[in-house]
């Protein structure tokens, strides 16, 4: 249709034109939408295909997550055109590298060596595990916390996304992929990754369920083994894990026998046909027929029908079954009744077990159930064999994998096998470097004390070149490739040594044999301690991967060098510690001997044995110095003949003798390195030692506060100087010997003094007893006559005379009390003081003391009060002696109290009497409170001098209370009075020691 622009358009035509334009625009938009939808549909189909592919792999490998993870990594990388995709497994604490796509082999190896690691913020995978949500890193260059920059630069990605694999909210792993350019990932890709993560979770859960099923199978197997005690079939099953044939034969024989069948057979199913497996009661002809044929699944026999229908088939009479056609067996061995049970694992057909009878005799329900049980047992046996075969196959795969890994980790293996020997490590490093770099030569050099790098290992087949390299060690410098690497501390790679203007000297001389060279430094603490160098005899640059490999070997060489250095250091330290421990043990042994016995001969012999052993010497002696005779006498010897010992004893040494006398005068160790080089004619001891074959000798003085008390001598039959360590050790033994000698001397002195003191004590006690007796007799007469005079027996006396007699009588009684106290002390010291035990009442005892001292308190105008608890039990003890104690305490309290009161209290506490005497006197200083119970001790104050006293009363009181099994003590403060406390058992069962 032609357009006529000159003709005016009507309104109707204009509207139609506009409508056409609108329709065309709508059509264009629709086409765009269709194309967009088609693209989205295509992507969706690809995503669905990928998902289906992953699900198919999950279905094919229900028990193995590895193929699933590999498919996930490959699918995700391909769909997103990503440079890589990783899958990690999480075990609850560590992330394990599971699968990857897009990395080179060495990068994958590096990943496997680096993982497992705990999740952290340094990686996208760690973040996803920690947060349990999708983590994106739009640009790792802008993320300072990201720690895998080297890998990112190597692989070539800028952005990363990590999707956690979750089971509900429990992290099972993570999928990580990246993009080459920075930026966020599209939501549809993230959604797909989330779907893939869900599939991974399904795969993990399937594997877990499979493992649970495996566990369940194991439980069934254990139950089956438990039943084998009463079931012959199960015995065969347990005994034939790997071989199913004995089980099948046992099952069919047992089934025929127990069910009363004529014969029976078992067929295995191979996925398409039934094949003969075992039989019982069948002729060899029938077995041959069954062995040759493969039976399809159909309705022509009970066996085929059971396999086809997956259920038990029981035909009472095959002649009545129109579909039955098993002429091959019927012609040879006719039968009428047949029972066939399928062998199934779930819906999977494994085979059929069948029994027949020659006459019409249906099998009972119990027999059918038994055969079904046997079928289950056969299935278990088949599964056992399958599991065994699978385990064997898995073992073979692991062995192959291990062999493969061993081939690629030979260096690390040698390092682990040679922690103390560096040479095997260097040999395998240089050999592996040459082999993997396909180079002609290679060597390892280590820095020596001369500052040059010498060859320690090489792979050079040219002996002349080896000799030249050994004769020309490299030093840091730019004239050689190795020297340049040592100088700069980095890898140096020269493509053509002959064309390098810096190369000169020896390196230039061998440039016809070494054209391309690479040297990698071995650095420890930024110091180059060695070099690995590999060479081509022609120009062929090393690849980046080869350079990286040798650098890795350099790191491993450093590990080996450090291991050896550490091992040698540990060995040296262990040796030192062992020696120190041996020394400490020996010193401890000597110390125990010194502290446990005063037998000087035993102690010195112990010291000498340890000294000789630790010094690795042939024998020794210990001399003790006698200050009275001023000579050294033999006290102990080791490894000396009787003749030698007798001659040494017969010749005491003096301060002027060599060696022993020298060490005593110099107060330090003296040694002779070789007696054969010395003039020994003037020394009988040295001459005797030379004749005995001794070559070296050392003497160490025994000192006590710089006083010489002896000498320790050890000898060897070989010449040589004793080390400082041995000298130091022998000094310690000498110190122990000095202590032992001094202890023995002190013991002898103490023993002598003890005898003298015992004699003096006996004389003192005898004197005191005699003098007390001699004094008491006339004193008693004096007091008696005085009392008679006062009573007027001899007539009336003047008042002044009576007053004088009262004073005489008072002082006489006081003197008699002193004599009695001294006599009591003497009895206590002599062990003759004893108690007369009997019943007593505390209230009577307190009252007696109150009556006796009441006049004294009234004379000083102070109060005397008693407070005795009612209904106190009767005590059992020496009442007179206890009265003596309480009378002494109350008398002292009254004597030292000028104002106030004295109070006596008595109570029962914990089956004991608690008696206290409290006064308001001047008090007792803390320093004196513990000493006032000592004999003849008085508090040194002006008051006590005025008050008088012998200082024996409290000592005797303390002895009496302790003999009753009680305790006496004082509590006091100056200016606040004093309280004397007594705790006394209610009933004294036995007398304590008097002294």
Beta strands, then each sheet from edge to edge (+ up, - down):
strand 1: 85-90
strand 2: 95-101
strand 3: 135-137
strand 4: 159-167
strand 5: 170-179
strand 6: 263-269
strand 7: 274-280
strand 8: 313-315
strand 9: 337-345
strand 10: 348-357
strand 11: 441-447
strand 12: 453-458
strand 13: 492-494
strand 14: 516-524
strand 15: 527-536
strand 16: 619-626
strand 17: 631-638
strand 18: 670-672
strand 19: 696-704
strand 20: 707-716
strand 21: 838-840
strand 22: 863-868
strand 23: 875-877
strand 24: 901-908
strand 25: 912-919
strand 26: 967-972
strand 27: 978-985
sheet 1: 2+ 1- 5+ 4- 3+
sheet 2: 7+ 6- 10+ 9- 8+
sheet 3: 12+ 11- 15+ 14- 13+
sheet 4: 17+ 16- 20+ 19- 18+
sheet 5: 21+ 23-
sheet 6: 22+ 24+ 25- 27+ 26-
end
